[in-house]
């Protein structure tokens, strides 16, 4: 342990294994405890159920914002302009648009998989 850094403890000055072999002086090393760099986060005071809800709701909210919001805004615009059929609602239009987008995305992935399998 001579070449290694020690933060504290007891060490023999001459490196002897025991006093019977002609032991040497003992040095007691005292040092300050290691500094803990961890900082408290603001969320450390939030109860765990609320943290769990935040971790689950945030990704779902982002996903809905990316997939559903553009379709909803488009349907809302169509409704305001009067481009709806009789009995069509904004919710039904949004649902139909989202399902269409999901179907088109799935079709693109299948075409890509076929193209990769061919080569």
FENRAPE-V937984 format. One line per field, one symbol per residue. ss: DSSP state (a for helix, b for strand, c for the rest). A space follows every 10 residues. Layout:
# FENRAPE-V937984
ss=???
This chain:
# FENRAPE-V937984
ss=ccccccccbb bbccccccaa accccbbbbc cccccccccc caaaaccaaa aaaaaaaaaa aaaaaaaaaa aaaaaaaaaa acccccccca aaaaaaaaaa aaaaaaaaaa aaaaaaaac
